[in-house]
Amino acid sequence: MELEDQIREVLKKEAKHIVTPKEVKQKLFLQIDDMGKEGFFMKKRLVASIVAAALVIPTTVLAGPTLVEKARILLNLEGTVPDRSFTTQDEQSNYTTTNLYAEEVAANQTAQTALQTIHTMYPQTKNFEIAMAQERKGTQLVKELHDLTLIVKEKGKDFSQQPEEVTFTVDAKTGHITTLIHSKANADGNIGKLVDKKIMEMADQLLSQLKIDRTAYVTKIERTLLKGKDGKDEGTNVQVIFKPTSNELPLITVTFSDWVTAVAIGHS
Amino acid sequence: MNDPSCPTQEDLIRLAAAGDQSAFCMLYDQTVDEVAVTVHFLLGDKQARDDVLQEIFLEVYRSLPRFEIGRPFRPWITGIAIRQINNHRRKKWKWFQLFAKQQQYTHTNAAPDFSGDVVRKMDNLLLLEKINQLPYKYREVIILRYLQEYAQDEVAHILQIPVGTVKSRISTALRKLRSKYNKTLHFFTEVEKRHGT
């Protein structure tokens, strides 16, 4: 055997015996968490980024509805879980997700306020049906977690039929909105062509509808060209990042694509 | 084919870069084994290995927002690993010197266990030992080229040295290994003959 092949073989054989202790991971995440407590900037972006980042990326994903599907998975909102409630427990999380019944949604003040906001922002949703209502309660990343997510969609269409839909998540304790995702039934095809001024106006309008004061923020616009699996252009995602000038305020991202509009607010 | 509904590595990078720890946790799981192996072969210091591994991933977490999506992730993370290993080596240089000297002393004065060495030779561990004894800069290119299977230009990029230097280091490393390996093999062949094994 050639020396080079022998070197490969011997190194790879030895590598198989190397085990990384679990403690390394535990210590690492404790340290990352400590950085967060010290006001590490990335922590600020935590919640805000979940949806927005999911929507910015997908260079390999083709259609808008797939993006929504992906966002749903990232938010742990599969909606297909048949159980009434289920627990998510890992190194970072320990919380229970409960699927709410219609009468519970009707009696839940947070859910009703959220629905009103959705109806005001998107009047057509008054005729939509509630596709899912979930409450999550417990801890996530050593912080208390208690939020409520509603998905409303066009009546009579299931998710596979690419309905127009709105996903809305609010902190059940404070009433703060954390995410809003509006996925359109038909692609816009224009987002990439809009100038920064127009994008900023649209973002401002959304935040104003959500009653969010954006005066103490500096803004930045990032454009990402989406590529399909075959390298074909799949439109552009435009993200407006509202960076707070004070540590007390959350980071906000507003993302526009041909299929989806998303607002994510990173309350710390 | 990948499930389009599952986050890709790029998705995870974006999310982790934005501070999502769950995404970073998945990235860690995907990459830790390869990084741990690099640390294992290059650091030598078993006690510090876990600490350095932790430092590497902490640095990865800090640096993710600066990672350019679309560039290969694997060489990027290996580059961070190499820099952290080198930082550790620099910090601990004096300590290493003393430790290495003591190890060498102990090693040369220990009674050779021929039977053990012969068995190890059978398992190719002899060659492994020779790789471990290579000067660091040669060991570095050998690990990246033959264990991690990086192309020479990728090794150059990771180590931030010219490709020509990579080629010359690999060539020198192979020559050293060939020479050391052959000498040791010859020695053990003689021992085997004398012991009638």
Chai-1 contact restraints between the chains, C-beta under 6 A:
chainA,res_idxA,chainB,res_idxB,connection_type,confidence,min_distance_angstrom,max_distance_angstrom,comment,restraint_id
A,L3,B,R178,contact,1.0,0.0,6.0,A-B,restraint_1
A,I7,B,Y146,contact,1.0,0.0,6.0,A-B,restraint_2
A,R8,B,Y146,contact,1.0,0.0,6.0,A-B,restraint_3
A,V10,B,N124,contact,1.0,0.0,6.0,A-B,restraint_4
A,V10,B,L127,contact,1.0,0.0,6.0,A-B,restraint_5
A,V10,B,L128,contact,1.0,0.0,6.0,A-B,restraint_6
A,L11,B,Y146,contact,1.0,0.0,6.0,A-B,restraint_7
A,L11,B,L147,contact,1.0,0.0,6.0,A-B,restraint_8
A,E14,B,L128,contact,1.0,0.0,6.0,A-B,restraint_9
A,A15,B,V37,contact,1.0,0.0,6.0,A-B,restraint_10
A,I18,B,A36,contact,1.0,0.0,6.0,A-B,restraint_11
A,I18,B,V37,contact,1.0,0.0,6.0,A-B,restraint_12
A,I18,B,H40,contact,1.0,0.0,6.0,A-B,restraint_13
A,T20,B,V32,contact,1.0,0.0,6.0,A-B,restraint_14
A,T20,B,A36,contact,1.0,0.0,6.0,A-B,restraint_15
A,V24,B,D50,contact,1.0,0.0,6.0,A-B,restraint_16
A,V24,B,L53,contact,1.0,0.0,6.0,A-B,restraint_17
A,V24,B,Q54,contact,1.0,0.0,6.0,A-B,restraint_18
A,K27,B,Q54,contact,1.0,0.0,6.0,A-B,restraint_19
A,L28,B,Q54,contact,1.0,0.0,6.0,A-B,restraint_20
A,L28,B,F57,contact,1.0,0.0,6.0,A-B,restraint_21
A,Q31,B,L58,contact,1.0,0.0,6.0,A-B,restraint_22
A,I32,B,Y61,contact,1.0,0.0,6.0,A-B,restraint_23
A,M42,B,G19,contact,1.0,0.0,6.0,A-B,restraint_24
A,K43,B,G19,contact,1.0,0.0,6.0,A-B,restraint_25
A,R45,B,A18,contact,1.0,0.0,6.0,A-B,restraint_26
A,R45,B,G19,contact,1.0,0.0,6.0,A-B,restraint_27
A,L46,B,G19,contact,1.0,0.0,6.0,A-B,restraint_28
A,S49,B,A18,contact,1.0,0.0,6.0,A-B,restraint_29
A,I50,B,D20,contact,1.0,0.0,6.0,A-B,restraint_30
A,A53,B,R14,contact,1.0,0.0,6.0,A-B,restraint_31
A,A53,B,L15,contact,1.0,0.0,6.0,A-B,restraint_32
A,A53,B,A18,contact,1.0,0.0,6.0,A-B,restraint_33
A,I57,B,E10,contact,1.0,0.0,6.0,A-B,restraint_34
A,I57,B,D11,contact,1.0,0.0,6.0,A-B,restraint_35
A,I57,B,R14,contact,1.0,0.0,6.0,A-B,restraint_36
A,V61,B,P4,contact,1.0,0.0,6.0,A-B,restraint_37
A,T66,B,P4,contact,1.0,0.0,6.0,A-B,restraint_38
A,E69,B,S5,contact,1.0,0.0,6.0,A-B,restraint_39
A,K70,B,S5,contact,1.0,0.0,6.0,A-B,restraint_40
A,I73,B,S5,contact,1.0,0.0,6.0,A-B,restraint_41
A,Q92,B,Q21,contact,1.0,0.0,6.0,A-B,restraint_42
A,Q92,B,S22,contact,1.0,0.0,6.0,A-B,restraint_43
A,L141,B,Q21,contact,1.0,0.0,6.0,A-B,restraint_44
